[in-house]
Amino acid sequence: MTQDVHARARHLMDAARVEGISAAEQAWLRQHLEDCSDCSRAEAGTRHALETLRWMAVNADPGMVRATRLQVRMRAQELDEARSRSLLLWASGVLTTVVGMVTLPLLWSGFAWLGEKLSLPNGVWQFVFVGAWFLPAMVIAVLLGQRSRWARQAGHALPPRRVK
Amino acid sequence: MSLAAYYAVTWMQDEATEIARGLRHRDPEVLDRLIEQYQHRLFRYLVYLTGNRTAAEDLFQETWVRVLERGRQYDGKSKFETWLFAIARHLLIDSLRRKSAASLDALRDPEEGTAPFEPAAEEPSAYEALAGREQEARVQVAIAQVPAVYREVLMLRFQEDLKLEEIADVVDAPVSTVKSRLYRGLEAIRQALQGGRA
């Protein structure tokens, strides 16, 4: 028997496990394994190794699994709390915007009246008005930005924290 | 498709959809059930991948926390274990990067030009520690000699019974690469067994 025949047999043995082989190839391989003790031994060894691999017991330690459950629950709670805070912040942002829009004409008139009473140039009271009107939105934007930074830091800090 | 196969597929899809829904809502009961169901398979995958039980335990915890955090990304269209193993694998790569500046390239095939991914074991090999009987130990030693990049696909195929496409999803590589790694892995096992016998 030439080396090519054995090489083909080894290839078919592997191919049968990886992607399957045709009926004709199976028949050829079966015949070859009956005739060739070396290839037959190699096939038995591989089969045994893969069966051992399949049935080898590597079990997770129950204590470690319990600790994992605990850590997951704690993290879920943290995420829930963060979500609630975030929702509250968004809700107040939306509310502020709505109130701001509704009161815009009133405030404008108020600032105009105040500017007139104090004899301020139009540019000055209008500038103050714009600042006052955008202030709440700016405060909320800063808070949201800060919150995202805290969340990112919490996320990075998480891996080393191992619950025993 | 037979009726039994049809029902099996439908049941698996239903289960995956159910899991996806639970993960979207961060349902603690669903997460508990998943940890219970997949604990041994995930841990075994990590032990074989890292060759180190302690590292596997750390990654085990991190993986489940990540499942919680990224649960919304699981769409229920693929098997949950495929997604789970992919997360565990990415975490391992991240941890290797942090520790030794190793990159994703370290998981490339030895024949593709870079050294094989082989995390250093700081304690007796998990495989040796697990050896019960002489014959089993011999096989375990042989498997431990297979480069991790091949061992990983061998495990996913022959231990976890994943399809080639599912393995490709886990290892983030084309199916052709998965096949090639499987062939090389099988050859490596054969050679390791022959070496052990000699």
Boltz contact constraints between the chains, C-beta under 6 A:
constraints:
  - contact:
      token1: [A, 14]
      token2: [B, 183]
      max_distance: 6.0
  - contact:
      token1: [A, 14]
      token2: [B, 186]
      max_distance: 6.0
  - contact:
      token1: [A, 18]
      token2: [B, 179]
      max_distance: 6.0
  - contact:
      token1: [A, 18]
      token2: [B, 182]
      max_distance: 6.0
  - contact:
      token1: [A, 42]
      token2: [B, 190]
      max_distance: 6.0
  - contact:
      token1: [A, 45]
      token2: [B, 193]
      max_distance: 6.0
  - contact:
      token1: [A, 46]
      token2: [B, 190]
      max_distance: 6.0
  - contact:
      token1: [A, 49]
      token2: [B, 139]
      max_distance: 6.0
  - contact:
      token1: [A, 49]
      token2: [B, 189]
      max_distance: 6.0
  - contact:
      token1: [A, 50]
      token2: [B, 158]
      max_distance: 6.0
  - contact:
      token1: [A, 52]
      token2: [B, 136]
      max_distance: 6.0
  - contact:
      token1: [A, 52]
      token2: [B, 139]
      max_distance: 6.0
  - contact:
      token1: [A, 53]
      token2: [B, 158]
      max_distance: 6.0
  - contact:
      token1: [A, 53]
      token2: [B, 159]
      max_distance: 6.0
  - contact:
      token1: [A, 54]
      token2: [B, 158]
      max_distance: 6.0
  - contact:
      token1: [A, 54]
      token2: [B, 159]
      max_distance: 6.0
  - contact:
      token1: [A, 58]
      token2: [B, 44]
      max_distance: 6.0
  - contact:
      token1: [A, 58]
      token2: [B, 47]
      max_distance: 6.0
  - contact:
      token1: [A, 59]
      token2: [B, 40]
      max_distance: 6.0
  - contact:
      token1: [A, 60]
      token2: [B, 39]
      max_distance: 6.0
  - contact:
      token1: [A, 60]
      token2: [B, 40]
      max_distance: 6.0
  - contact:
      token1: [A, 60]
      token2: [B, 43]
      max_distance: 6.0
  - contact:
      token1: [A, 64]
      token2: [B, 57]
      max_distance: 6.0
  - contact:
      token1: [A, 65]
      token2: [B, 39]
      max_distance: 6.0
  - contact:
      token1: [A, 68]
      token2: [B, 61]
      max_distance: 6.0
  - contact:
      token1: [A, 68]
      token2: [B, 64]
      max_distance: 6.0
  - contact:
      token1: [A, 69]
      token2: [B, 35]
      max_distance: 6.0
  - contact:
      token1: [A, 71]
      token2: [B, 61]
      max_distance: 6.0
  - contact:
      token1: [A, 72]
      token2: [B, 31]
      max_distance: 6.0
  - contact:
      token1: [A, 72]
      token2: [B, 64]
      max_distance: 6.0
  - contact:
      token1: [A, 72]
      token2: [B, 65]
      max_distance: 6.0
  - contact:
      token1: [A, 72]
      token2: [B, 68]
      max_distance: 6.0
  - contact:
      token1: [A, 73]
      token2: [B, 28]
      max_distance: 6.0
  - contact:
      token1: [A, 75]
      token2: [B, 65]
      max_distance: 6.0
  - contact:
      token1: [A, 75]
      token2: [B, 68]
      max_distance: 6.0
  - contact:
      token1: [A, 76]
      token2: [B, 26]
      max_distance: 6.0
  - contact:
      token1: [A, 76]
      token2: [B, 28]
      max_distance: 6.0
  - contact:
      token1: [A, 76]
      token2: [B, 68]
      max_distance: 6.0
  - contact:
      token1: [A, 159]
      token2: [B, 62]
      max_distance: 6.0
